[in-house]
Amino acid sequence: ELSIDIGGSLAKVVLFQPSPPPEDGQRPRLCLGSPRLDAELDALLKQSGERELSMYVPQLGGNLHFFCFESKHVAAAAAFLAKRPVWQPRRQVVMRATGAGSYKHQHALGGIGVRLDLS
């Protein structure tokens, strides 16, 4: 499950990832499927100043990952995802979207197989 709110200056993304509870004292982490991709994501977050928060939610049986970044980087983020082997959707991905920027960026996201649900 993936949702996005794209405003005039900030984009906020929420991703749900099913996961067992983390071990005591460990923070949940977004896993992209390979250590190399995980390290690449960590480096990208540090370099760009993006903010990320992850938390385990027992009632959902997994982790919620929150990301916040400048809206002007939505197209670049879509291009980054499209080049990664982990992002090879076998079917079209539907992402719930809010905010006026969702209309502006729906073409860039459509280019990697993401259809925005703007309802």
N, C-alpha and C positions, 0 to 999 in steps of 0.2 A: 504494500500500500504506500502510495506516494502522493503528497499534496503540496501545492505551491501557492503562495500569495506574492504576486509581483506588483509592487507599488511604484510610485514615481522615482523613488531613490533607493529602496531596499527590496530585495527578494528574500522571502522566508520559505524554507523547505522543511517538510516533516516527512520522515521515512520510517515505516514500521518494518522491523526485521525479526521474525520469529527466532527465539533463542532460549537456551536453558539459562537459569539464573547464573550471574557471574560469581566467581569465587570471592570469598570474603576479602574486602579491601580493594578489589579490582573494579575499575570503571568499565562499563560496557563500551565496546568499540564497533564501529562500522566495519564489516568484513566484505571486501570486494571479490573474494575468491582466490586470491594469491598474495603471498607476502610482498611481492614486487609492487603490485597495484596498491596494496594497503600503504606501503612506504611512500609511493608516489602521491597518494591522496594526502597523507600527513604532511609531506613537503609542500604541496600546493596550498593547503590550509594555512600553514605557517607563513609562506611567502606572500600570499595575497591579503593576509590580515583578516580572512574570513573567520567568523565565529561559529563554533560548533558545541553542542551540548548533547550528551547521550545519557539515557537513563533506562534502567530495567523496570518494567511495569508488570508485576506478577499477575494482575487481573487480565492482562492481554497475552501473557506468555511469551514476552519478547521485549526487544529494545525499541525505544523511540529515539530517533536521531533528529536533532534540530540544527539547521544551518541558516545562517544569515549572511548575505553578501550584497554588494551594490548591484542594482538592477541592470546597469550597463554591461555586466558580465554574464548575463543569461545566455546570450548567443555563444560566447566563448565556452561556457560550462557545457552547453549542448554539444559543441564541437569536440570538447575533451571527452565526453562520455561516448560519443559516436565512434571514436578511434580506439576504444578499449575493447578487448575481446569479451570482457564480462558483459558488455552491453550489446548483445546480439539477440534482441527480442524475437521469439519465434512467432509471436502474434503482436498485434498492435497494443501498445501500453496506453491505458486511459488514466490520466492524472487529473485529479480534482484541482481546479484553479480558481482563484479569486484575484481581485485587483485589476485596475485599468491596464496595467502592463501585461496582463495575460493575453489580451487581444493583440497587443503590439508584438509579442514574442511567440505567438502560436505557430508561425511559419517556421521559425528556427527549430522549435521543438518537434514540429511535424517532420522535419528533415531527418530526425533520428528515430522515427517511428512512434512518437508520443503524440496522442491526440488529447487536447485539453478539454475537460468537461467544465464548461463555463456556467453551468446552471446553478 
